[in-house]
């Protein structure tokens, strides 16, 4: 690419100042000279440049899933050792509380750390939490280890979608962010298997269930160290002033590796990112909601996360587990549901770039709504706490399995995907942290309120309420959300800014 073309790529339509253009041009051309040999070697590999970033982020999600899956077996073993109900509840929920706390922390930190750096910190926290859980000598050291592990969950669930969405090609972004959800489900399955295999080891088996997480933590940390930092994050930091211009060289080099070795394309993409940053800087407000495009993105993203949690998923799975235990099908049935969830999630990941985000969300939520209405009808004919008949078991399990499939087609993978796409780069980290806060906070709230509500209004009425909320989610998805399929992150920012104009209906 010659100097004139490079200037055009960086200057766009005159948004960047002349000084910015000269500084960026000098840094990027320097990166050609300094990094050419290294980049040529890297581009000769047949392995996609984005694969380490995706793999590290996906394995971090798998560790979240593993904690969910293994906890049921851990709780059962600890219960046999004399832990009372309140202690077991604390052990089960403390990792979720830790995730909520770390989500608040990353919201306050904003863009001070890169996506790769945050993911590496998450792996370090995972490791510390696992070790403390393994060596814990009593209740308080155990719940402390659970809390620390939860801190890693919150950081990982914040950094992972950011790193994937900002690193992979636009035509693969939807599928790969959705596949991260599949790794979470796979982790849940591995947690089930770990509990089943290690339970015969006796009273200390819970320690080994926790320690088995190291099988993902160690390779995940190694892969994270070899991954590329997000070029968009590097450009954002480089825009702070001339003293950061060395980050532009790293940004272009990383973009070169990530896009498969096209230097001209890497330069154009970095130019687009820099122009987008300049657009936002010229219109920047004083806070998150004043940032152009942030308000409709925030309503869309947080709305999705809240609907994801308050449409009854924990409640539906509660009844599934109750029926499995009553029928003596605990482990086999749980694994069967887990496999179905995994297949549904992979199907969604395969389809999301073909059909789009909104169609999958609406289809999945429609299935959930129908299943919740069916569960409300079924439970209207069952006395409270009465044992289920065989026909009732079949009907409830059928509705539960279809509900799970609908959730994994829509809310499960697509909510996190859209959270990672919608927000302007300057506030993307802070806004996604608000999404994770909403996710873990509403999860804790639903878990705390479910049993009191079930006892006060009955299962049938509770599922009817969930069905109404789910129907409201369909209306929200169809009328408010914007489709992002096939668009670059910069094009999505432009779309959100257009919606944020005073003449737009918010």
Secondary structure, DSSP 4 states (H G I P E B T S, - for coil): --HHHHHHHHHTTTTS-HHHHHHHHHHHHHHHHHHHHHHHHHHTSSS-TTHHHHHHHHHHHHHHHHHHHHHHHHHHHHHHTT--HHHHHHHHHHHHHHHHHHHHHHHHHTTSS-HHHHHHHHHHHHHHHHHHHHH--SHHHHHHHHHHHHHHHHHHHHHHHHHHHHHS-HHHHHHHHHHHHHHHHHHHHHHHHHHHHHGGG-TTHHHHHHHTTHHHHHHHHHHHHHSPPPHHHHHHHHTT-GGGTHHHHHHHHHHHHHTTS-HHHHHHHHHHHHHHHHHHHHT--SSTTTSTTHHHHHHHHHHHHHHHHHTSHHHHHHHHHHHHHHTT-HHHHHHHHHHHHHHHHHHHHHHHHHH-HHHHHHHHHHHHHHHHHHHHHHHTTS-TTPPPPHHHHHHHHHHHHHHHHHHHHTHHHHHHHHHHHSS-HHHHHHHHHHHHHHHHHHHHHHHHHHHHHHHHH-HHHHHHHHHHHHHHHHHHHHHTPPP-TT--HHHHHHHHHHHTSTTS--
